[in-house]
């Protein structure tokens, strides 16, 4: 029986290697990272299904403080030195910012991809309207139709659509909307951090996503920004090789010529 107090965790790689905590977008789950784990076999890869998503669907929605505390405990329990690098995409990037702000002691370096900076009062109103308008649609459409729409919006390659469809079947529309609403209206950017943070946006993402990436590089001390030309929101699945190269460069200092990217 699913445990409403704990998150399902995918774990792979070398338990003695550097730990990396992967935080997925919504309404996806930790399984979105599984195709990347083979190329990162020397890292200790940890990918939870966040509350209300995937195999953690029974948890319902959690307050962000509770989620950050739980993720910090996952790192303390599973990471060799009780510290981990963080990769957060989209909603997972919002969660990553809260984790870095609330529990810096468990964080090494971080990558924030396709995510949002704190919203202005106007943008909060727009986001509330967006959620309100989409809630009936999400509840009405079957999982297969939602999966198809998201595959187009996110640019998810065909081989991964079955996993997306399975995630959609697990998702409760009200929980998803409540999670997004509460999270995005109270984004806690790590504006006082000393962590090395790389902020990324895909070249095919929306102008809003790119603007948010630029804003995060401005408000996070020492943050570095990067655009990935030709790729979209879920670029880890669109170009897994490049994804692994960027992670190894940022987390482990491996050589990276940067010809496929554009720095902000």
Secondary structure, DSSP 8 states (H G I E B T S, - for coil): ---TTS--EEEEE-TTS-EEEEE--SS--GGGGGGGSGGGTTSEEEEE--TTSGGGGGG----HHHHHHHHHHHHHHHSTTS-EEEEEETHHHHHHHHHHHH-GGGEEEEEEES------HHHHHHHHHHHHHHHHHHHHS-HHHHHHHHHHHHT--GGGHHHHHHHHHH--HHHHHHHHHHHHTT----TT--S-EEEEEETTS-HHHHHHHHHHHHHSTT-EEEEETT--TTHHHH-HHHHHHHHHHHHH------TT-EE-
